[in-house]
Amino acid sequence: MTVDVGSQMRKGVVEYCVLGLLGREPMYGWQLADALTQAGLIASIGTLYPLLGRLRDNGWVSTFDRPSDSGPVRKYYELTDAGAARLAQFRAQWIPFTRVVSEMVGEARA
């Protein structure tokens, strides 16, 4: 059985990518999905909403409605204080982690 390594890595970081995007500004689902699919982190918008539900259940994001100029009211997601704290924890560990992994899996030196 072949394991898709890229898929496994994306699953491990996509929630933090969502928190990072929401740390910049509140976004509605389609905006998030567009950013994440363009980056190759999710395959479709259908995979995003269960993730957003988990993030909301964990208290890391909250929602609010905002009128849209081009249609119905949109549900926006924003980072909560708990989500910002979780993102800060991730950031503190991410750079050292990626440095160590890069050193271990980097090209062999002759």
N, C-alpha and C positions, 0 to 999 in steps of 0.2 A: 504494500500500500504506500503510495506516494503522498507525502504531506506538503501542502503549499506553504512554504516558509513565510512568504510575503503576507499571505492571508493571516497567519498566526500572529505576525508582528503587528499588522494593522488592528486586529482585534484587541491587542494589548494596549494600544495607545489612542484609539479613536475617541474614547470618552474624554480623554484629556485634551484632545484637539478641539472637541466641541466646547469644553470649558474655556480653552484659550480663546476661541473665536468669540464666545459670549463675554469674556473678560474685556474685549475691545469695545463691544457695543451689543445691545439687545438685537436679536435677529429673529425673523420668522422662519418656519420650517423649510420653506423652499430655498431661502437664502443659504441656510446651513447646508442643506442637501447639495446645492449647486457648488458651494465651496469645497465640500468634502468629496464629491464625485470628480470634480476637476482635478483635485489633488490625488485621486486614485485611492482614497481611504475608505470609501463605501461604494457599493455597486449600484445602489438605487435608493430613492427616497424611502422606499418601503422598509429598508433596514434602519433608517434613522429614527422613526417614531417610537419603536420599542425602547431604543436607547434613551431618547428624551424622557420617556415615561420613567425609566429606572433612575435617571438623574434627578427627576422631580421627586420621586419617592424617597430618594436619599437626602433630599433637602438641599441639593447643590444648585438647582435651577428653579426658578418660579416662572409663571406666565402672566401675561396681561394682554388685553385686547386693544388694538389700535385701528382706527378707520383707515381704509385704503382709498387712494385716489382712483384706482383702477378696478374696483370690485368690492366684494364683501369685506367685513371686518377681518383682520388678520390676528392670529394668536402669536404673540412674540414671546420669546424665551430670554430670560436674563439671569445672570450669575447672582447667586445669593452670597452672603458673607461666608457661609459654610462652604460653598463652592469655590470661592476665592481662596479660602484656607486650604482646601484640598488641592487646588491648582498650584498653590505656593509650595506645598509638600512635594508634589510631583516635580516641579521645576528644580527644587533643591536636590533631588536625586537623579534627574534625567541627565544632566551634563556629565557628572562623574560616571554614571552607568554607561553612557554611550562611549565615553573615552576608554573605559576598561574593555568593553566589548570590541571596539575598533582595534585596540592593541592586540587582543587575543585572536581575532579572526582576520586580521590584516594580512597582506601579502607576506609570504615567507621570504626571508632575506638570505641571499646566497653567501 
